[in-house]
């Protein structure tokens, strides 16, 4: 199974390290409505969710791609847009998503998505 629950403090350290290494204009996080994830998860036979890294409006003006060592840290967000933090052992924070390559999936038609 790809991904594992992690301690809140470890997640905070990973995110802090990344934010310190970024430029001011770099993306620091991405947000999705929980209903969209539930819609994906509720599909028949769905056992996991893959997060693709993609370009929104064509090619960017800077370097492209994430070097090995980058990951996503997933945490719930409440109706006010605040991260849900309920203490070290009660907060649902996840990481260690399976990277592509080597686990790229692809469709039956040979496409990547």
N, C-alpha and C positions, 0 to 999 in steps of 0.2 A: 504494500500500500504506500503510495507516495504521500509525503507530508507527515509531520508529527507535531504534537502539541509541545509548546515550549514554555519556559518560565517568563513571566512578564518582564522581570529585570533583565534577562538575556535579550529579549526583543528590544527593550528600550536602549540597551547598549549598542546592538547592531544598527538600529535606526539612527542613533546619535552619531555613531562613527561614519555612517554614510552621509548624513546631513553635513557634518563637518568637512567632508571631502568634496562636497558639491559646490558649484558656483551658485550665486544668488538666484539666477534665473532657471536653474535646473528643476526638473520635476522631483518632488520629494515623496509623494504618495499618489495613489489613485483611489477613487471612491466609486462604488457601485451600489445601487439600491438592493437591499436584501431580497426584495421580491424577484428581481431579475435572476439572482442566483438560485432562488427557490424554483423559479420556472425551469431553469436548466436542470437542476437536481431532480425535479419531479418527473422528468421524461422517463418513459419506460426504459429499463436496463441501464440507466445512468448510475455509475459507481464512483465517479470522480469528476473534477472540473479542471480543464487545462486553461492556463492564462497565457495567451500569446503576447509577445512584445511586437508592436506594429507601429508604422508611421501613419499619423492621422491625415496629413495633407501633403503627400509626396515627400520628397527628400528634404531633410533638415539642412541647415546651414553649417552644422558642426559635425563632429565625429558620430558615427552610427554604431550601435551595438553595445552590449554590456560584456565586459570581460568576465572570465571565470571568477567566482567569488561573490558575485551579486546574487541576491535572492529576493523573494517577496516575503513580507511578514504580513499575515492576515489577522485582522482584529475586527470585531463588531463595532458598529456605529449606531448611536441612538437617534431618536427623532429630532434632536436639537443639533445634530451633526458632530457630537462629541464622541470620542473613542470610549468604548465600554471597558472600564477598569474596575474590577471588583476584588482586588487583592491578588497577591502573588499566586495562590493556588486555585482561585476561582475564576480568573479571567481566561477566556477562550482565545488564545493566541497561537497561530500555527505558522510553520516554516518548513524548510527542507522539501520544497516542491521538486519534483523530478524534472531536470533540465532537458532541453532539446538543443543540440544532440546530447545523448543518443535516443531519448524517448520522444520522438516527434509525432507519432501517431499517423496523421494523414488520413485521407479518405480512400474509399475503395477505387476511386478514379485516379489515384496517384497524386492528388493535390495535397498541399500541406494543411489546408483548413477544410 
